[in-house]
Amino acid sequence: MPTPERHETPAQRSDRNWNELLQELRVTQTGIQVMSGFLLTVPFSARFDRLSDNQRALYLVSLCLSLLATLLLVAPVSSHRILFRKHEKAALVENAHTMARAGLVVFGAAMLAVAALVFSVVVSTAAAIVVAAAGLVAAVLAWVVLPLVSARRY
């Protein structure tokens, strides 16, 4: 059943959209920052020297993706500081929306790369490939397909 149309001004809509986006970013920022923090400590662990060249490359890819996701998911805060009191809330919301979407894609890729790295070290390269592929399918289903199907249903 469709919900009744909201009776809000464009400014109120921008404020609501901004607040909803901030709530979403709080959830994702915590996850990506924790993952980035752990990845930054990995080279200082005793087992790092035993990684193969491919595992080291996968580690560096994981780290770069994680840091890029952090940058993208924190960027709306910088945009807000730059546009603060300039009456550009609609542009701010659109810009933050774009960065959040890109950040989620990169965050997903970082999680898959980290999972592949862990399985490569603990089990095997074949297991890493299987886990990364299964994770990709799960992410696409949960983050893309399910929301689109739900939107059509309601």
GIJOLIN-V817099 format. One record per helix or strand. SS is the DSSP state (alpha for helix, beta for strand). FROM is the first residue (numbers start at 0). LEN is the number of residues. Records with the same first field share a line. If there is no record, write none. Layout:
# GIJOLIN-V817099
SS->FROM-LEN + FROM-LEN
This chain:
# GIJOLIN-V817099
alpha->9-33 + 45-5 + 52-31 + 88-34 + 124-29
